[in-house]
Amino acid sequence: MKASARNQLFGKVVAVSIGTVNVTLEIALKGSDTLVATITKESAESLGIQVGLGVVGLIKAPQIMLVTDFGGYKLSARNQLTGTVTRIQKGGINTEVVIALKGGDSLAATVTNDSVESLGLVVGNPATAVFKAGAVIVGVSAD
């Protein structure tokens, strides 16, 4: 599969919660991280979503916020994946920051240059990628 989304996380569905309109999936990733995705009930049915199914979660880099210090606050975003900053590529306005997760996957986030400075992001330091379950696009094999 080719996609423009930089972030492609592969895993297996470990839980499915079916609502009237939406379905929430919990996807086990390498390294014991869990990805949470919310898709429409219609999409879940057409994709054949069920526990044990191998899926890919796609997340666009601009949808990811970075946090270095929660300061005692809790967030409503279900996806909070902590890792280590492995690359920082500055542009004219925005910077791409890559975070390695404990299972070997990585996430790329696009944030402003000012955010890199204010968060004190440097290679080797920890950071948490935060994004809503609705920001995850779910794909399955076409086989």
C-alpha positions in Angstrom: 0.0 0.0 0.0 1.2 3.5 -0.8 -0.3 6.4 1.1 0.7 10.0 1.7 0.3 9.6 5.5 3.8 9.4 7.0 2.7 7.4 9.9 1.7 3.8 9.2 1.4 1.7 12.3 0.6 -2.1 11.8 -1.0 -4.2 14.5 -3.8 -6.5 15.4 -7.3 -5.5 16.6 -7.6 -6.6 20.3 -10.9 -4.9 21.2 -14.0 -3.6 19.3 -16.6 -1.4 20.9 -19.7 -0.9 18.7 -21.9 2.1 19.1 -24.9 3.3 17.1 -22.8 5.4 14.6 -19.1 4.7 15.4 -16.9 1.8 16.3 -13.8 2.2 18.5 -10.9 -0.2 17.9 -8.0 -0.9 20.1 -5.0 -2.0 18.1 -2.0 -3.8 19.7 1.3 -2.4 18.3 4.8 -3.8 18.7 6.3 -3.0 22.1 3.0 -3.2 24.0 1.7 0.2 22.8 -2.0 0.4 21.9 -3.4 2.6 19.1 -7.1 3.6 19.5 -9.1 4.4 16.3 -12.7 5.5 15.9 -14.3 4.8 12.6 -17.9 4.7 11.4 -19.9 1.6 11.9 -20.4 1.3 8.1 -16.6 1.4 7.6 -16.1 -1.2 10.3 -18.6 -3.5 8.5 -17.1 -3.0 5.0 -13.6 -3.6 6.3 -14.6 -6.7 8.2 -13.3 -5.4 11.5 -13.0 -8.1 14.2 -10.7 -9.0 17.0 -7.6 -10.6 15.7 -7.6 -8.9 12.3 -4.4 -7.3 11.1 -4.8 -3.6 10.3 -2.8 -0.5 9.6 -3.5 2.8 11.3 -2.6 5.9 9.2 -2.1 9.2 10.9 -1.1 12.4 9.1 1.9 14.2 10.7 0.1 17.5 11.3 -2.6 15.7 13.3 -0.1 14.8 16.0 0.6 17.1 18.9 3.8 16.7 21.0 4.0 17.0 24.7 7.2 17.0 26.9 5.6 17.8 30.2 2.0 17.2 31.1 2.3 19.4 34.2 -0.2 17.3 36.1 -2.9 17.7 33.4 -4.7 14.8 31.8 -5.9 14.9 28.1 -9.0 13.6 26.5 -7.0 12.3 23.5 -6.9 8.5 23.7 -3.6 8.1 21.9 -0.6 9.2 24.0 2.4 7.3 22.7 5.7 8.1 24.5 9.1 7.6 22.8 12.4 9.2 22.1 13.1 12.0 19.7 15.3 10.6 16.9 15.2 13.3 14.3 14.4 17.0 14.0 14.2 18.5 10.5 13.6 22.3 10.6 11.9 24.1 7.8 11.1 27.7 7.2 8.0 27.7 9.4 7.5 24.1 10.5 9.6 21.3 11.8 9.3 17.6 11.4 10.0 15.7 14.6 10.3 11.9 14.6 9.8 9.9 17.7 10.9 6.3 18.1 8.4 4.1 20.0 9.5 1.3 22.3 8.5 -1.4 19.8 10.5 -0.1 17.0 7.8 1.9 15.2 8.2 5.6 14.8 5.8 8.6 14.5 6.5 11.8 12.6 4.8 15.0 13.8 4.8 18.4 12.0 4.9 21.3 14.5 5.9 24.9 14.3 9.5 25.9 14.8 8.4 27.9 17.8 6.9 24.8 19.4 10.2 22.9 19.0 11.9 25.7 20.9 9.2 26.1 23.6 9.1 22.3 24.2 12.9 22.0 24.3 12.8 19.2 21.8 16.2 17.7 21.1 17.3 14.4 19.7 17.6 11.8 22.5 15.0 13.3 24.8 11.6 11.8 25.5 8.4 13.2 24.0 4.8 12.0 23.8 2.8 12.0 20.5 -0.8 12.9 21.2 -3.7 12.5 18.8 -7.4 11.8 18.9 -8.8 8.4 17.9 -10.7 10.1 15.1 -7.4 11.1 13.5 -6.6 7.5 12.7 -7.6 6.1 9.3 -7.8 2.3 9.4 -6.9 0.0 6.5 -7.0 -3.7 5.9 -5.3 -5.9 3.4 -7.2 -6.1 0.1 -6.6 -9.9 -0.2 
